[in-house]
Amino acid sequence: MIQMLRLPDVTRVSACKKWKVYADARAGLFPKPVKTGKRVSAWPAHEVEAVLKMRVAGRTDDEIKALISKQMDARTAEVNTIFN
């Protein structure tokens, strides 16, 4: 089962303000949120954790962008295997 983090959880674990979370998501430096309801969004915990580990390890923005791209591709691939 995938654990999802709501925005207050993401801001707590990342130590970033909500505007920074969304700005980084737009810039490809943080996972994009998933709509889990009509007015609800959340982030897969494992994706957030992977990005934070890369930040702690001192990885570059380009390396983080590459990880985010792979994460987004994995989301699509997982859904495709369910419906195909």
N, C-alpha and C positions, 0 to 999 in steps of 0.2 A: 504494500500500500504506500502511496506517495503522501508524504507529509507536506502540507501547504502552510505557508506563513502569510498572515495578513500584514498590512502596512505597519502597524505599530510594532509587530514582531521583527519585521525587516529593519526598521529604523533602530530598534534596540540592539539587534545582533551586529548590525553593520556600523553603528555609531554615526550614521548619516541622517541628516534631516530629510523629510519626505521629498522636498524639491530636488535634492541631490540624487535620491534614488531614481526619480523619474527622469531627470536630466541625463544621468548615466545610462539609463535604459534607452533613451532616444539616441544617445551617442554610441550605443553598442558596447558599453562598458559594464552593463549590469543586465541580468535577464529581464525580459519583458514580463509583465504580469499576465496571468491567465484569468479570464473572466470565469468565475465560478457561480455566478448568479446574475440577475438583471442589473444589480447595483453593487456587486461584490467582485473584487479582484484579489488574487493571492499569488504568491510565488512558490514554485517547488523548492522545498528546503534544500535538497541536494544540489540544485543549481546555484542557489545563494551561497551555500557552504563552499562550493568549488571556487567561486569567484573570490570569496574572502580569503581562502587558502592561498590563492595566487597572489593577492595583494600582500599578504603577510610574507610570502616568499620573495617579494620584490620583483615580480614579473612586470613586463612593460605593458603599456596600454594596447599595443598591437597584439601581444600574446593573449591578453584578456579578450580582446575583440575576436580573435580566432576561436577561443574557447566558447564564447557566447554564440558565435555562428554555428559551431558544432552542436551546442545544446539545442538551438532552435531547429536545426536539421533533425536532431534525434526526436524532438517532439513530433515533428511532422511524420517521420518514418514510423514511429510507434503507433500513431493514429492510423496511418495507411495500412499497417499490418492487421489492425483490428477490423477495418472495413473492406479489406480486399480478400 
